[in-house]
Amino acid sequence: MRLILSVILSLIVLALITSNDCFAQQNSLQKIDNGIKLSEHFAQRELACSCCGETRVNFMLIIKLEELRERLNAPIIITSGYRCPLHNKAVGGVKNSQHLYGNAVDIKVEGYSPTEVSEIAKEMGFTFTKVYSTWVHVDIR
């Protein structure tokens, strides 16, 4: 319960300071400080769009990532979190990518293959996973 309340509070703060689009990037405005912790092991910067710094995240995704980290007993490296539409298009993401809604991350876990991470993530309640050569996509669609 404490974890859920902590995540909710962090997301409320995040919602208050995050822009709604890539306006800041496109107009050379200063990005926000995205070192805000969303949970014990994950910070906003890890989930922010690499093109504009915007962050959207479903709080259940953070809870599931914390549970997965605990189960694996290893740090999770997020290689891609939220993507704004411009970034999603640039990286060849699908039109309805869950990254666009803050429901997905691409991750790596040292000591585990992407297939192992995918299988455990499914057991832990992630609703969709896709294995790539060096990472795994997990989401809570």
C-alpha positions as CSV (number, residue, x, y, z in Angstrom):
1,M,0.0,0.0,0.0
2,R,2.9,2.4,0.9
3,L,4.4,1.7,-2.6
4,I,1.1,2.5,-4.3
5,L,0.6,5.8,-2.4
6,S,4.2,6.8,-3.0
7,V,3.8,6.2,-6.8
8,I,0.5,8.1,-6.9
9,L,2.0,11.1,-5.1
10,S,5.0,11.1,-7.4
11,L,2.8,10.9,-10.5
12,I,0.6,13.8,-9.2
13,V,3.7,16.0,-8.8
14,L,4.9,14.8,-12.2
15,A,1.6,15.7,-13.9
16,L,1.9,19.2,-12.5
17,I,5.3,20.0,-14.0
18,T,5.3,18.1,-17.3
19,S,4.3,19.7,-20.5
20,N,1.7,18.2,-22.8
21,D,3.7,18.0,-26.0
22,C,7.2,18.5,-27.5
23,F,6.7,22.3,-27.6
24,A,9.7,22.8,-25.3
25,Q,12.0,20.7,-27.4
26,Q,10.9,22.3,-30.7
27,N,11.2,25.9,-29.3
28,S,14.5,25.4,-27.4
29,L,12.9,26.0,-24.0
30,Q,14.6,24.5,-20.9
31,K,13.6,21.0,-20.1
32,I,12.2,20.2,-16.6
33,D,14.3,18.5,-14.0
34,N,13.4,14.9,-14.5
35,G,15.3,13.4,-11.6
36,I,12.0,13.0,-9.7
37,K,11.7,9.6,-8.2
38,L,8.5,7.7,-9.2
39,S,9.3,4.8,-6.9
40,E,12.1,3.4,-4.9
41,H,14.1,2.3,-7.9
42,F,12.7,4.3,-10.9
43,A,13.1,8.0,-11.7
44,Q,11.2,10.1,-14.1
45,R,14.3,10.6,-16.3
46,E,14.4,6.8,-17.0
47,L,10.9,7.0,-18.6
48,A,11.2,10.4,-20.3
49,C,11.0,10.7,-24.1
50,S,14.6,11.1,-25.3
51,C,13.5,13.7,-27.9
52,C,11.7,16.2,-25.7
53,G,11.9,15.1,-22.1
54,E,8.1,14.7,-21.7
55,T,7.0,11.9,-19.4
56,R,3.7,10.0,-19.3
57,V,3.5,6.9,-17.2
58,N,0.8,4.6,-16.0
59,F,1.3,4.2,-12.3
60,M,0.5,0.5,-12.6
61,L,3.5,0.1,-14.9
62,I,5.8,1.4,-12.2
63,I,4.3,-0.9,-9.6
64,K,4.7,-3.9,-12.0
65,L,8.3,-2.9,-12.7
66,E,9.1,-2.7,-8.9
67,E,7.5,-6.2,-8.5
68,L,9.6,-7.5,-11.4
69,R,12.8,-6.0,-10.0
70,E,12.1,-7.6,-6.6
71,R,11.4,-11.0,-8.2
72,L,14.6,-10.8,-10.4
73,N,16.6,-9.4,-7.5
74,A,18.5,-7.3,-10.1
75,P,18.3,-3.7,-11.4
76,I,16.2,-3.1,-14.5
77,I,17.6,-0.9,-17.2
78,I,15.0,1.0,-19.1
79,T,16.1,1.6,-22.7
80,S,12.9,3.2,-23.9
81,G,9.9,4.5,-21.9
82,Y,7.4,7.1,-23.0
83,R,7.7,8.3,-26.6
84,C,6.1,11.4,-27.9
85,P,4.5,10.9,-31.4
86,L,7.5,12.5,-33.1
87,H,10.0,10.2,-31.4
88,N,7.8,7.1,-31.9
89,K,7.7,7.9,-35.6
90,A,11.4,8.5,-35.8
91,V,12.3,5.1,-34.2
92,G,9.8,3.3,-36.4
93,G,7.3,2.6,-33.6
94,V,3.9,1.3,-34.5
95,K,1.1,3.8,-34.8
96,N,-0.7,2.6,-31.6
97,S,2.5,1.9,-29.6
98,Q,1.9,1.5,-25.9
99,H,5.0,3.7,-25.4
100,L,2.8,6.6,-26.6
101,Y,0.4,6.2,-23.6
102,G,3.0,5.5,-20.9
103,N,2.0,1.8,-20.7
104,A,5.2,0.3,-22.0
105,V,9.0,0.1,-21.5
106,D,11.8,-1.6,-23.2
107,I,14.1,-3.2,-20.6
108,K,17.4,-5.1,-20.0
109,V,18.3,-7.0,-16.9
110,E,21.9,-8.0,-16.4
111,G,22.2,-11.8,-15.7
112,Y,19.0,-12.6,-17.6
113,S,18.3,-13.2,-21.2
114,P,15.5,-11.2,-22.9
115,T,13.5,-14.5,-23.1
116,E,13.9,-15.2,-19.4
117,V,12.8,-11.6,-18.5
118,S,9.8,-11.9,-20.9
119,E,8.7,-15.2,-19.3
120,I,9.0,-13.9,-15.8
121,A,7.3,-10.6,-16.7
122,K,4.3,-12.6,-18.1
123,E,4.1,-14.6,-14.8
124,M,4.2,-11.3,-12.9
125,G,1.1,-9.9,-14.8
126,F,2.5,-7.8,-17.6
127,T,-0.1,-8.2,-20.3
128,F,2.2,-8.2,-23.3
129,T,5.9,-8.8,-23.9
130,K,8.0,-9.0,-27.0
131,V,11.5,-10.4,-27.1
132,Y,14.2,-8.6,-29.1
133,S,17.9,-9.6,-29.5
134,T,19.2,-7.6,-26.5
135,W,16.1,-6.3,-24.7
136,V,12.4,-7.1,-24.0
137,H,9.4,-4.9,-24.5
138,V,6.9,-5.2,-21.6
139,D,3.6,-3.4,-21.2
140,I,0.3,-3.3,-19.3
141,R,-2.2,-2.6,-22.1
